[in-house]
Amino acid sequence: MNTTIVIIGAGLSGLLTAYRLQELSFNVKVLEARSRIGGRIHTVESNKTKVEMGATWFNDGHYHLLDVIEEFNVPYFEQFMTGISYFQTFSNVPPQEIAVPSDSPSYRFKNGTVDLINAIFSKLAPETVLLNEKVDKVIFEKDKAKVVTKSHTLVTDVVISTLPPAVLIDQIDFSPSLPNELLAVAEHTHTWMQDSIKVALTYKKPFWRAQGKSGIIFSNVGPLTEFYDQSNVENNSFALVGFASGSCARFTKEQRIEKIEAQLKMVFGDDAL
Ligand SMILES: Cc1cc2nc3c(=O)[nH]c(=O)nc-3n(C[C@H](O)[C@H](O)[C@H](O)COP(=O)(O)OP(=O)(O)OC[C@H]3O[C@@H](n4cnc5c(N)ncnc54)[C@H](O)[C@@H]3O)c2cc1C
């Protein structure tokens, strides 16, 4: 097919859309602003331990995602939840021991969430995805559109944006401009997890498991609001990973570490340090 399609963004949506269209024989290019693919999926390695700085968990309710995982044959396993978990209600009372029900499991990707991204990317034709190409402008003409980055202008029949709507209207100029109704909807569409701060701590040994604990913390006190075991399925690399409250953005890195250490010490004792 001669129809050309430019997709903006090489996260899960952009890459999967590119693959589906490629299979239908469209001529597809993906423009990605960053120097990496994956967008809000970002698995990093620290002390030989893979930890997730973006999307991590899914469950049986994510049936569309589960279809894609099966199609691309990406291995996953159940989140470790065994043992005592903790809930911090107020700063002036000790953490409460709680049991987290195990009847609706969460899953994680065996080789990190990036494994799904890499599996899709590997099926795309070479040079489908262009990195470091931030789209600044889209100009609609009679039958074509021009998609403009600092270094290229791509002329195309169709443009597909996979950007969160608020990011789209913040970053890209449209000529002629988008309809006001659409701008209003985009402006008020929340970008999922936009305020979240991910925290990962790697350990030589899973001290919490040795203490009969799951590694899970839910906290009203913070700075960590949710924390989970993120050791690998082979049980040879160990980590605790979760979220810090968005209010931590005002602290320096050193201040954050100090506050997180104090919280972990309160919940798990000195072993956590
Ligand atoms: C910290 C965090 C934790 C999360 N945890 C989970 C979880 O546990 N489970 C779950 O199901 N979901 C989770 N999510 C949500 C999940 O990551 C997203 O829903 C999903 O990855 C969105 O994919 P996407 O392709 O639609 O968008 P994105 O991944 O946002 O992709 C958009 C892409 O567009 C690029 N881009 C932006 N501007 C431009 C531009 N001007 N030109 C070109 N490219 C541009 C970006 O760099 C990005 O690569 C989490 C998200 C975050 C941030």
The ligand as an SDF file (V2000), in Angstrom:
LIG
                    3D

 53 58  0  0  0  0  0  0  0  0999 V2000
    6.1280    5.7180   37.1040 C   0  0  0  0  0  0  0  0  0  0  0  0
    5.0560    5.0000   36.2870 C   0  0  0  0  0  0  0  0  0  0  0  0
    4.5700    3.7810   36.7290 C   0  0  0  0  0  0  0  0  0  0  0  0
    3.5850    3.1070   35.9980 C   0  0  0  0  0  0  0  0  0  0  0  0
    3.1650    1.8910   36.4410 N   0  0  0  0  0  0  0  0  0  0  0  0
    2.2640    1.1940   35.7090 C   0  0  0  0  0  0  0  0  0  0  0  0
    1.9060   -0.1290   36.0850 C   0  0  0  0  0  0  0  0  0  0  0  0
    2.4280   -0.6710   37.0650 O   0  0  0  0  0  0  0  0  0  0  0  0
    1.0000   -0.7770   35.3340 N   0  0  0  0  0  0  0  0  0  0  0  0
    0.4400   -0.1990   34.2190 C   0  0  0  0  0  0  0  0  0  0  0  0
   -0.3870   -0.8630   33.5680 O   0  0  0  0  0  0  0  0  0  0  0  0
    0.7790    1.0530   33.8230 N   0  0  0  0  0  0  0  0  0  0  0  0
    1.6730    1.7480   34.5430 C   0  0  0  0  0  0  0  0  0  0  0  0
    2.0570    2.9910   34.1310 N   0  0  0  0  0  0  0  0  0  0  0  0
    1.4270    3.5480   32.9250 C   0  0  0  0  0  0  0  0  0  0  0  0
    2.0790    3.0220   31.6410 C   0  0  0  0  0  0  0  0  0  0  0  0
    3.4780    3.2130   31.7120 O   0  0  0  0  0  0  0  0  0  0  0  0
    1.5220    3.8280   30.4590 C   0  0  0  0  0  0  0  0  0  0  0  0
    0.1150    3.7100   30.4330 O   0  0  0  0  0  0  0  0  0  0  0  0
    2.0510    3.3400   29.1160 C   0  0  0  0  0  0  0  0  0  0  0  0
    3.4320    3.0390   29.1410 O   0  0  0  0  0  0  0  0  0  0  0  0
    1.7350    4.4270   28.0920 C   0  0  0  0  0  0  0  0  0  0  0  0
    2.2990    4.0790   26.8380 O   0  0  0  0  0  0  0  0  0  0  0  0
    2.0670    5.0570   25.6140 P   0  0  0  0  0  0  0  0  0  0  0  0
    2.8410    4.5200   24.4760 O   0  0  0  0  0  0  0  0  0  0  0  0
    0.6060    5.2380   25.4040 O   0  0  0  0  0  0  0  0  0  0  0  0
    2.6090    6.4720   26.0780 O   0  0  0  0  0  0  0  0  0  0  0  0
    4.1130    6.8840   26.4370 P   0  0  0  0  0  0  0  0  0  0  0  0
    4.8630    5.7200   26.9860 O   0  0  0  0  0  0  0  0  0  0  0  0
    4.0320    8.1230   27.2410 O   0  0  0  0  0  0  0  0  0  0  0  0
    4.7260    7.1850   24.9940 O   0  0  0  0  0  0  0  0  0  0  0  0
    4.7140    8.4530   24.4070 C   0  0  0  0  0  0  0  0  0  0  0  0
    6.0500    8.6320   23.7210 C   0  0  0  0  0  0  0  0  0  0  0  0
    6.0260    9.8800   23.0340 O   0  0  0  0  0  0  0  0  0  0  0  0
    7.3050   10.4850   23.1630 C   0  0  0  0  0  0  0  0  0  0  0  0
    7.1320   11.9370   22.9040 N   0  0  0  0  0  0  0  0  0  0  0  0
    6.6710   12.9000   23.7370 C   0  0  0  0  0  0  0  0  0  0  0  0
    6.6500   14.0870   23.1150 N   0  0  0  0  0  0  0  0  0  0  0  0
    7.1030   13.8730   21.8540 C   0  0  0  0  0  0  0  0  0  0  0  0
    7.3050   14.7120   20.7190 C   0  0  0  0  0  0  0  0  0  0  0  0
    7.0190   16.0280   20.7550 N   0  0  0  0  0  0  0  0  0  0  0  0
    7.8130   14.1590   19.5800 N   0  0  0  0  0  0  0  0  0  0  0  0
    8.1080   12.8270   19.5230 C   0  0  0  0  0  0  0  0  0  0  0  0
    7.9180   11.9920   20.5750 N   0  0  0  0  0  0  0  0  0  0  0  0
    7.4230   12.5010   21.7120 C   0  0  0  0  0  0  0  0  0  0  0  0
    7.7180   10.1500   24.5840 C   0  0  0  0  0  0  0  0  0  0  0  0
    9.1140   10.2990   24.7490 O   0  0  0  0  0  0  0  0  0  0  0  0
    7.2290    8.7090   24.6870 C   0  0  0  0  0  0  0  0  0  0  0  0
    8.2350    7.7930   24.2840 O   0  0  0  0  0  0  0  0  0  0  0  0
    3.0540    3.6780   34.8140 C   0  0  0  0  0  0  0  0  0  0  0  0
    3.5660    4.9080   34.3660 C   0  0  0  0  0  0  0  0  0  0  0  0
    4.5550    5.5470   35.0900 C   0  0  0  0  0  0  0  0  0  0  0  0
    5.1000    6.8750   34.5780 C   0  0  0  0  0  0  0  0  0  0  0  0
  1  2  1  0
  2  3  1  0
  2 52  2  0
  3  4  2  0
  4  5  1  0
  4 50  1  0
  5  6  2  0
  6  7  1  0
  6 13  1  0
  7  8  2  0
  7  9  1  0
  9 10  1  0
 10 11  2  0
 10 12  1  0
 12 13  2  0
 13 14  1  0
 14 15  1  0
 14 50  1  0
 15 16  1  0
 16 17  1  0
 16 18  1  0
 18 19  1  0
 18 20  1  0
 20 21  1  0
 20 22  1  0
 22 23  1  0
 23 24  1  0
 24 25  2  0
 24 26  1  0
 24 27  1  0
 27 28  1  0
 28 29  2  0
 28 30  1  0
 28 31  1  0
 31 32  1  0
 32 33  1  0
 33 34  1  0
 33 48  1  0
 34 35  1  0
 35 36  1  0
 35 46  1  0
 36 37  1  0
 36 45  1  0
 37 38  2  0
 38 39  1  0
 39 40  1  0
 39 45  2  0
 40 41  1  0
 40 42  2  0
 42 43  1  0
 43 44  2  0
 44 45  1  0
 46 47  1  0
 46 48  1  0
 48 49  1  0
 50 51  2  0
 51 52  1  0
 52 53  1  0
M  END
$$$$
